[in-house]
Amino acid sequence: MEVSLLHESDVTLQRFALNKMNQDVDEHWPEYSKHLGKVEELFEDPGFPDSALAAMVASKVFYHLGEYSDSLDFALAAGKQFDISSKESYNACIVGKCLDKYIALQRQGKEPPQPLKTMFETVFESWLQRKDIDLKEILGLVIDTNTRIDLVEKVLEASLIKGEGDELLKYCLSVVNQHIYEAKWRREVLELLAKMFQSEKGGHKPDNLNTLECLIDLNDDATVTKMLIGLLAKKSEETDNETKKLCFELQFKTSPFFCKSLIDALTTADDVKDLESTKALTPILSGKVPAALHLQFLCSQNQTDKDGLNNIKTAIESRNSITHNALVIANAFTYAGTTKDVFLRDNIEWLGKATNWAKFTATASLGLLHRGHTNKSLDLLAPYLGAAQGGMSSPYQEGGALYALGLIHSPVCHDNPDPSGNAAPAAAAGGNQAIQGQQGIINYLMDAIRNAGNNEQILHGACLGLGLTAMTLADANVLSQLQDLLNQDSAVVGEAAALGIGMLMLGSGNKAAAVCDELVQYGQETSHEKITRGIAMALALIMYQKEDEADTLIETLATHKNPIFRQGAAYTLGLAYVGTANARAVERLLNMAVTDVNDDVRRYSVAFVGFVTFKRPKYCLDLIRLLHDSYNPHVRYGVALAIGISCAGTGLKDAVEVLERLSKDSVDYIRQQAFISLSMVYMHQPKDNEKVNDFRKSLEERVKDKHEDIMTKFGCIIARGILDAGGRNVKIALNSNNHTLMKNCVGMALFTQYWYWYSYILLLSLSFVPSTEYCEAEEYKKPMHLWEVKEDILNSAGMGDEADEPGPPEPFEWP
């Protein structure tokens, strides 16, 4: 009956009919649907006074018909007739569709229509007032919009007022780190969080540590400086200790340039520059104190099986240079950072069989043994550094020693006692004592380049050492010298010079656009593949963590006719989006892996998926699992490498399963990488892990097997060194608390180039992290301050002779 009243001319009867239909639509919607045309006609009639009611009826009918888009449109037109607080299925569905449509439009960069925006904000405000809805759910909703930072702020402020702020702020930070991939939106939320962590609303206490976490991600050294100065200015023991703790975090998680900027700012700030507490921060930020602590820990806690390397030495053929080189590298990994060179001293005659570039690598491996031992680096390497240091050496040894110098100083970012930043030149009176601080080592390496003439071996080692010591500093003088070497068009020197430029300008992005243009231009002009390959990696390093900013360069490289440049596109994608799990970057890499005609491009396209996804190792496995059955052996190799990168130290069962299958592949270089990746996955697993113990035995059996291929043996020997790295006291870590570790990722990226040059294997050590934790005083009955490092620790760690090696550290004094 009420439906027939719709067709009456009396407005009162029409309104009565619509009211009745609105009440009974859930039961009679099939009949009402036949009259939708009339309902819509009334809605569109400008003379009808209750069009909102007509829109409401139409919305409900469309809902029952399953036309949710039309239902939402009419619900928006219904205005206040639509009750967002109702818990009926119709209302809940329309609210959900409203939220979905609003978020979709925001993500597409489109402005939502005003009715949709109004409903979204009304739903948000009503949910914010309800006690039955968790604030985490509301926060997740507004973060999903990708634009409404004002609503995110409202949720966080509401949590502070309710006294739940600390928990929700930390939850929001974890969401940002794990689920927000758009750089601009992530930056906005982090800036807000940095402010909210310092809020005192609702009795919330400022959280300096989590504020610092946000500022590190923002790369905001200016605000960090203000925070540190503010804490130091309070001149209390509590704030001084907190500042030191923050500085340990900064040194571990930020770039060398970032730490150098903080040191420069703190030592020139009028309010605090003369304070003892300020002076105590410089050696922490520079890396001097952490390096000394790690050196002492690794030296005193060395758990290496001394017989392991000797058994391998007995098993391999002494005349084979490949396995000889592998064992030298394995020894360097095994004793990395421990200062112990017992194996080398006991096998001097055997070690002397290394020739040419193997001798270069053997000398460079000393840099791993003494990594972080910066006070005596030149004394340790003096026998190999030529006439300037009173030594007698071949060019290969001298080049290797300069490379080793970079490896030793790689943990330190800035340690110059001279405020002017100028150190005495290498040839100055006073010998090694005149060369002080990191800047002094940089000057020494630049002098070595100037004095090397055209000697390729020395220049190659000096360029790598210079890149390692001056990483991220973007020094104009260093850049000019490396560019001059690159322009000499020597294949060996040019490759190292290009990598040196990449490390020097690491993470500069478009600030180094001119340098990128010059590198691309030179890469197109040179006839040396080694130089072009070095340039390809250098471009990736320059675009480190730049995400969208690197897209133009990536497109240029990906469409280049030279396959080495297309290979560079894979490098750049992996490092520009490192640790982000960005779906677009992963899709582009996988597309290159299956469509490019060049095997090198395919290999590294798959491998660098590991860099993009290493924070989500299971996700990486899901992405590339099927590729391990590819007909192309280079793709299968890339799978093994990607798993090693993304799953290092996890011991994941699925990763082990795939790698074990690849270790039985018919192709020798796939087996080689599978064993190396397995050792990376098994790293730092418990001693009683049967799988790891069986893996150790299988490595020795493979090395002893006379029928096994040399390349596979090489991989097994390297794998044994990685498994026992740092005296079994280090692990591979590319991130810490969701912060991507710059040096560690760079070391891993350069390690992947060992396919072309075995010396690059040593750079894997940059990704090693000692398995230690810094203590907080309140965790112990008697507090232990790890930053109170005694001078004998800084100056000890002997020359490698076991009799002169430092003993256990003295107990730290109680405050």
SULSUL-V844032 format. One record per residue. N is the residue number from 1. RES is the residue in three letters. PSI is psi in degrees with one decimal (none if undefined). Layout:
# SULSUL-V844032
n = [N N]
res = [RES RES]
psi = [PSI PSI]
This chain:
# SULSUL-V844032
n = [1 2 3 4 5 6 7 8 9 10 11 12 13 14 15 16 17 18 19 20 21 22 23 24 25 26 27 28 29 30 31 32 33 34 35 36 37 38 39 40 41 42 43 44 45 46 47 48 49 50 51 52 53 54 55 56 57 58 59 60 61 62 63 64 65 66 67 68 69 70 71 72 73 74 75 76 77 78 79 80 81 82 83 84 85 86 87 88 89 90 91 92 93 94 95 96 97 98 99 100 101 102 103 104 105 106 107 108 109 110 111 112 113 114 115 116 117 118 119 120 121 122 123 124 125 126 127 128 129 130 131 132 133 134 135 136 137 138 139 140 141 142 143 144 145 146 147 148 149 150 151 152 153 154 155 156 157 158 159 160 161 162 163 164 165 166 167 168 169 170 171 172 173 174 175 176 177 178 179 180 181 182 183 184 185 186 187 188 189 190 191 192 193 194 195 196 197 198 199 200 201 202 203 204 205 206 207 208 209 210 211 212 213 214 215 216 217 218 219 220 221 222 223 224 225 226 227 228 229 230 231 232 233 234 235 236 237 238 239 240 241 242 243 244 245 246 247 248 249 250 251 252 253 254 255 256 257 258 259 260 261 262 263 264 265 266 267 268 269 270 271 272 273 274 275 276 277 278 279 280 281 282 283 284 285 286 287 288 289 290 291 292 293 294 295 296 297 298 299 300 301 302 303 304 305 306 307 308 309 310 311 312 313 314 315 316 317 318 319 320 321 322 323 324 325 326 327 328 329 330 331 332 333 334 335 336 337 338 339 340 341 342 343 344 345 346 347 348 349 350 351 352 353 354 355 356 357 358 359 360 361 362 363 364 365 366 367 368 369 370 371 372 373 374 375 376 377 378 379 380 381 382 383 384 385 386 387 388 389 390 391 392 393 394 395 396 397 398 399 400 401 402 403 404 405 406 407 408 409 410 411 412 413 414 415 416 417 418 419 420 421 422 423 424 425 426 427 428 429 430 431 432 433 434 435 436 437 438 439 440 441 442 443 444 445 446 447 448 449 450 451 452 453 454 455 456 457 458 459 460 461 462 463 464 465 466 467 468 469 470 471 472 473 474 475 476 477 478 479 480 481 482 483 484 485 486 487 488 489 490 491 492 493 494 495 496 497 498 499 500 501 502 503 504 505 506 507 508 509 510 511 512 513 514 515 516 517 518 519 520 521 522 523 524 525 526 527 528 529 530 531 532 533 534 535 536 537 538 539 540 541 542 543 544 545 546 547 548 549 550 551 552 553 554 555 556 557 558 559 560 561 562 563 564 565 566 567 568 569 570 571 572 573 574 575 576 577 578 579 580 581 582 583 584 585 586 587 588 589 590 591 592 593 594 595 596 597 598 599 600 601 602 603 604 605 606 607 608 609 610 611 612 613 614 615 616 617 618 619 620 621 622 623 624 625 626 627 628 629 630 631 632 633 634 635 636 637 638 639 640 641 642 643 644 645 646 647 648 649 650 651 652 653 654 655 656 657 658 659 660 661 662 663 664 665 666 667 668 669 670 671 672 673 674 675 676 677 678 679 680 681 682 683 684 685 686 687 688 689 690 691 692 693 694 695 696 697 698 699 700 701 702 703 704 705 706 707 708 709 710 711 712 713 714 715 716 717 718 719 720 721 722 723 724 725 726 727 728 729 730 731 732 733 734 735 736 737 738 739 740 741 742 743 744 745 746 747 748 749 750 751 752 753 754 755 756 757 758 759 760 761 762 763 764 765 766 767 768 769 770 771 772 773 774 775 776 777 778 779 780 781 782 783 784 785 786 787 788 789 790 791 792 793 794 795 796 797 798 799 800 801 802 803 804 805 806 807 808 809 810 811 812 813 814 815]
res = [MET GLU VAL SER LEU LEU HIS GLU SER ASP VAL THR LEU GLN ARG PHE ALA LEU ASN LYS MET ASN GLN ASP VAL ASP GLU HIS TRP PRO GLU TYR SER LYS HIS LEU GLY LYS VAL GLU GLU LEU PHE GLU ASP PRO GLY PHE PRO ASP SER ALA LEU ALA ALA MET VAL ALA SER LYS VAL PHE TYR HIS LEU GLY GLU TYR SER ASP SER LEU ASP PHE ALA LEU ALA ALA GLY LYS GLN PHE ASP ILE SER SER LYS GLU SER TYR ASN ALA CYS ILE VAL GLY LYS CYS LEU ASP LYS TYR ILE ALA LEU GLN ARG GLN GLY LYS GLU PRO PRO GLN PRO LEU LYS THR MET PHE GLU THR VAL PHE GLU SER TRP LEU GLN ARG LYS ASP ILE ASP LEU LYS GLU ILE LEU GLY LEU VAL ILE ASP THR ASN THR ARG ILE ASP LEU VAL GLU LYS VAL LEU GLU ALA SER LEU ILE LYS GLY GLU GLY ASP GLU LEU LEU LYS TYR CYS LEU SER VAL VAL ASN GLN HIS ILE TYR GLU ALA LYS TRP ARG ARG GLU VAL LEU GLU LEU LEU ALA LYS MET PHE GLN SER GLU LYS GLY GLY HIS LYS PRO ASP ASN LEU ASN THR LEU GLU CYS LEU ILE ASP LEU ASN ASP ASP ALA THR VAL THR LYS MET LEU ILE GLY LEU LEU ALA LYS LYS SER GLU GLU THR ASP ASN GLU THR LYS LYS LEU CYS PHE GLU LEU GLN PHE LYS THR SER PRO PHE PHE CYS LYS SER LEU ILE ASP ALA LEU THR THR ALA ASP ASP VAL LYS ASP LEU GLU SER THR LYS ALA LEU THR PRO ILE LEU SER GLY LYS VAL PRO ALA ALA LEU HIS LEU GLN PHE LEU CYS SER GLN ASN GLN THR ASP LYS ASP GLY LEU ASN ASN ILE LYS THR ALA ILE GLU SER ARG ASN SER ILE THR HIS ASN ALA LEU VAL ILE ALA ASN ALA PHE THR TYR ALA GLY THR THR LYS ASP VAL PHE LEU ARG ASP ASN ILE GLU TRP LEU GLY LYS ALA THR ASN TRP ALA LYS PHE THR ALA THR ALA SER LEU GLY LEU LEU HIS ARG GLY HIS THR ASN LYS SER LEU ASP LEU LEU ALA PRO TYR LEU GLY ALA ALA GLN GLY GLY MET SER SER PRO TYR GLN GLU GLY GLY ALA LEU TYR ALA LEU GLY LEU ILE HIS SER PRO VAL CYS HIS ASP ASN PRO ASP PRO SER GLY ASN ALA ALA PRO ALA ALA ALA ALA GLY GLY ASN GLN ALA ILE GLN GLY GLN GLN GLY ILE ILE ASN TYR LEU MET ASP ALA ILE ARG ASN ALA GLY ASN ASN GLU GLN ILE LEU HIS GLY ALA CYS LEU GLY LEU GLY LEU THR ALA MET THR LEU ALA ASP ALA ASN VAL LEU SER GLN LEU GLN ASP LEU LEU ASN GLN ASP SER ALA VAL VAL GLY GLU ALA ALA ALA LEU GLY ILE GLY MET LEU MET LEU GLY SER GLY ASN LYS ALA ALA ALA VAL CYS ASP GLU LEU VAL GLN TYR GLY GLN GLU THR SER HIS GLU LYS ILE THR ARG GLY ILE ALA MET ALA LEU ALA LEU ILE MET TYR GLN LYS GLU ASP GLU ALA ASP THR LEU ILE GLU THR LEU ALA THR HIS LYS ASN PRO ILE PHE ARG GLN GLY ALA ALA TYR THR LEU GLY LEU ALA TYR VAL GLY THR ALA ASN ALA ARG ALA VAL GLU ARG LEU LEU ASN MET ALA VAL THR ASP VAL ASN ASP ASP VAL ARG ARG TYR SER VAL ALA PHE VAL GLY PHE VAL THR PHE LYS ARG PRO LYS TYR CYS LEU ASP LEU ILE ARG LEU LEU HIS ASP SER TYR ASN PRO HIS VAL ARG TYR GLY VAL ALA LEU ALA ILE GLY ILE SER CYS ALA GLY THR GLY LEU LYS ASP ALA VAL GLU VAL LEU GLU ARG LEU SER LYS ASP SER VAL ASP TYR ILE ARG GLN GLN ALA PHE ILE SER LEU SER MET VAL TYR MET HIS GLN PRO LYS ASP ASN GLU LYS VAL ASN ASP PHE ARG LYS SER LEU GLU GLU ARG VAL LYS ASP LYS HIS GLU ASP ILE MET THR LYS PHE GLY CYS ILE ILE ALA ARG GLY ILE LEU ASP ALA GLY GLY ARG ASN VAL LYS ILE ALA LEU ASN SER ASN ASN HIS THR LEU MET LYS ASN CYS VAL GLY MET ALA LEU PHE THR GLN TYR TRP TYR TRP TYR SER TYR ILE LEU LEU LEU SER LEU SER PHE VAL PRO SER THR GLU TYR CYS GLU ALA GLU GLU TYR LYS LYS PRO MET HIS LEU TRP GLU VAL LYS GLU ASP ILE LEU ASN SER ALA GLY MET GLY ASP GLU ALA ASP GLU PRO GLY PRO PRO GLU PRO PHE GLU TRP PRO]
psi = [-43.9 -27.2 -37.6 -27.0 -18.3 -30.1 0.1 157.2 -15.0 122.6 -36.0 -43.0 -39.4 -40.7 -38.2 -44.5 -44.7 -39.8 -42.5 -41.8 -38.3 -31.3 -35.6 8.6 -30.4 -27.8 -36.0 20.8 -31.5 -40.1 -41.2 -28.7 -23.4 -16.8 20.4 -34.4 -42.2 -39.1 -42.3 -35.2 -43.2 -38.0 -40.2 -11.3 112.1 -19.4 -9.2 124.8 -12.5 51.9 -29.5 -37.0 -40.3 -41.5 -36.5 -43.9 -46.3 -41.5 -42.9 -37.1 -45.9 -34.5 -46.6 -24.6 -7.6 9.6 78.3 -30.9 -46.6 -38.6 -41.9 -41.6 -44.1 -32.9 -37.6 -38.2 -23.1 -18.4 -125.6 -14.3 -28.1 122.9 104.8 -17.1 -12.8 144.4 11.8 155.0 -37.9 -51.0 -43.5 -39.4 -46.2 -38.9 -43.4 -43.0 -36.0 -47.6 -43.2 -44.7 -41.5 -46.5 -40.8 -43.7 -40.2 -41.1 -28.8 -3.3 16.8 147.4 119.1 147.7 153.4 -43.1 -40.2 -42.8 -41.1 -44.6 -42.0 -47.1 -34.9 -43.8 -44.9 -48.6 -38.3 -39.4 -34.9 -28.3 -16.6 142.9 -13.3 1.0 126.3 135.0 -24.9 -36.3 -42.3 -40.5 -43.8 -38.1 -49.8 -29.5 -33.4 -17.4 -25.3 4.7 -28.6 73.5 -26.1 -36.5 -35.5 -42.4 -39.4 -41.6 -45.4 -39.3 -39.0 -38.0 -35.8 -41.6 -35.9 -5.7 15.1 14.1 -42.7 -46.3 -45.0 -36.3 -43.0 -37.7 -43.2 -40.0 -39.9 -36.9 -43.3 -46.5 -29.8 -23.1 -10.4 115.7 -21.3 121.2 -43.8 -45.3 -41.2 -39.9 -41.9 -43.9 -39.7 -39.3 -40.6 -44.3 -40.4 -37.2 -42.0 -32.4 -22.3 -1.2 149.5 16.2 144.8 22.1 12.2 133.0 134.2 134.7 95.2 -34.5 -46.7 -29.2 -42.7 -39.2 -41.7 -44.7 -31.4 -45.7 -33.4 -10.3 40.2 82.6 -27.9 -45.9 -36.8 -40.9 -45.3 -40.9 -47.4 -42.7 -40.6 -40.4 -42.3 -35.0 -19.7 -20.6 46.4 154.5 -38.2 -48.5 -32.8 -42.5 -39.1 -39.2 -40.7 -40.0 -43.4 -36.4 -35.0 -43.5 -43.8 -45.0 -36.3 -35.1 -9.9 174.0 159.7 -38.1 -39.9 -48.3 -38.9 -39.2 -40.1 -43.0 -46.7 -40.9 -43.4 -37.3 -4.6 -1.4 122.0 -35.8 -31.3 -3.7 -27.1 -0.6 142.9 -36.3 -33.3 -43.5 -28.3 -19.6 -30.4 -49.5 -22.1 -50.0 -32.9 -19.9 -3.1 -47.5 -50.0 -39.5 -39.8 -41.4 -44.0 -40.6 -44.9 -41.3 -49.8 -35.8 -45.4 -23.8 19.5 122.5 24.5 141.2 106.9 -25.3 -17.9 -50.3 -37.5 -36.8 -40.5 -41.5 -40.6 -33.5 -31.8 159.3 127.0 -23.1 -11.0 115.4 -27.9 -50.2 -31.7 -47.6 -40.5 -40.9 -35.5 -43.5 -41.1 -39.5 -40.6 -42.7 -45.4 -41.3 21.5 125.1 2.8 -13.1 10.1 118.8 34.3 -43.9 -42.3 -42.1 -34.2 -13.0 44.3 -45.6 -43.9 -41.4 -32.7 -10.0 -10.9 137.0 157.0 -125.5 -22.2 -35.3 -36.7 -48.3 -40.3 -41.8 -41.3 -29.5 -21.5 -28.1 -30.5 -41.0 -36.3 25.8 126.1 -8.8 63.8 -27.3 -29.4 24.0 -45.2 -34.9 -41.2 -36.7 1.4 -40.5 -17.0 -2.3 15.5 -168.6 -30.4 -26.8 12.5 15.9 168.7 114.4 162.7 163.6 -34.0 -41.2 -41.2 -42.0 -42.1 -36.1 -36.9 -37.9 -43.7 -36.0 -40.7 -40.3 -39.5 -41.3 0.5 -29.9 -14.4 135.5 -37.2 115.5 76.7 112.3 -15.5 112.4 -25.2 -14.8 5.5 130.2 159.7 145.4 164.5 -34.8 3.6 160.1 145.7 -4.9 -136.6 -29.8 -22.5 -15.5 100.7 143.2 172.1 -38.8 -34.8 -38.4 -39.3 -44.8 -39.9 -45.3 -37.2 -37.6 -39.5 -37.3 -43.9 -32.1 -4.8 -11.6 -126.4 20.7 110.7 -39.1 -44.9 -43.6 -38.8 -49.8 -38.9 -38.6 -43.5 -43.3 -39.5 -40.8 -40.0 -39.9 -29.3 20.8 128.7 -3.9 -21.9 38.1 128.2 -39.0 -43.1 -43.0 -44.8 -42.0 -41.0 -37.4 -37.4 -42.1 -39.4 -40.0 -7.4 -15.1 38.0 127.2 -49.6 -46.6 -41.2 -40.1 -47.1 -37.8 -40.6 -43.8 -37.2 -41.5 -42.1 -43.2 -38.7 -42.2 19.1 125.3 13.2 -27.6 -138.4 -12.2 -25.2 32.3 -39.2 -40.5 -42.2 -45.0 -42.3 -40.4 -44.7 -44.3 -46.1 -36.1 -30.3 -27.9 -33.6 151.9 -0.7 119.5 -34.9 -41.8 -44.6 -39.1 -40.7 -38.7 -40.6 -43.6 -36.8 -40.6 -39.4 -40.7 -39.7 -33.6 17.2 124.6 22.6 -9.0 -119.3 -28.6 -24.7 -4.0 -38.2 -46.5 -40.8 -43.6 -40.3 -44.8 -39.6 -26.1 8.0 147.4 -22.0 119.8 -25.5 -36.5 -37.1 -34.9 -39.9 -30.9 -38.3 -43.1 -46.7 -40.2 -45.3 -42.2 -30.3 -35.9 29.0 126.7 4.2 -19.6 30.1 122.5 -37.5 -40.3 -42.7 -43.7 -41.6 -41.4 -45.1 -34.5 -43.2 -34.8 -26.9 -9.9 -25.7 145.9 -10.7 131.8 -37.4 -41.0 -43.6 -44.0 -51.1 -20.6 -41.9 -45.0 -40.6 -3.1 -32.0 -35.1 -38.3 -31.2 13.2 -18.8 -13.1 72.5 -35.3 -34.2 -41.3 -44.5 -42.2 -35.4 -40.7 2.1 -45.6 -23.5 -15.4 -7.9 10.5 148.4 -22.9 117.8 -27.5 -32.6 -41.4 -39.2 -44.0 -36.8 -46.5 -42.8 -41.8 -40.1 -40.6 -40.5 -48.9 -26.6 14.1 128.8 1.8 -29.3 22.1 130.3 -43.4 -37.5 -43.6 -40.2 -45.9 -43.3 -35.9 -35.3 -39.6 -27.1 -11.2 12.6 156.3 -15.1 130.6 -40.7 -20.6 -43.5 -40.0 -51.2 -32.3 -41.5 -40.9 -44.2 -36.9 -40.8 -34.2 -39.5 -39.4 -5.4 135.8 32.3 157.5 150.3 -31.3 11.2 111.0 -35.2 -41.2 -42.4 -39.2 -36.5 -41.5 -45.8 -40.2 -34.1 -46.3 -38.6 -40.5 -40.8 -37.2 -21.6 115.2 -17.5 -4.9 144.8 148.3 -39.4 -37.6 -41.1 -40.9 -48.1 -39.0 -39.7 -44.6 -40.8 -39.3 -40.4 -41.4 -39.2 -34.9 19.2 140.5 34.5 31.0 28.3 14.2 161.6 159.0 124.2 119.7 -7.8 158.2 119.2 43.6 6.8 125.2 128.7 114.1 -58.1 -38.3 -43.5 -38.4 -44.3 -42.0 -40.5 -43.0 -30.8 -36.3 -16.0 3.2 -15.5 -33.3 -26.1 109.5 -26.6 -24.5 -13.9 -34.7 -25.1 -11.4 -25.9 -21.1 -23.0 2.2 135.7 123.4 143.6 64.0 163.8 144.3 136.7 145.0 139.3 -40.4 -9.4 -10.9 153.8 -38.8 117.4 145.7 121.2 102.3 -13.8 -8.5 71.1 130.3 152.5 -31.8 -25.2 -42.3 -33.1 -4.5 -138.4 82.9 -171.5 3.0 -22.9 128.4 -33.4 -26.4 0.7 149.4 146.3 -170.6 148.1 147.2 147.4 139.5 142.0 144.6 138.6 none]
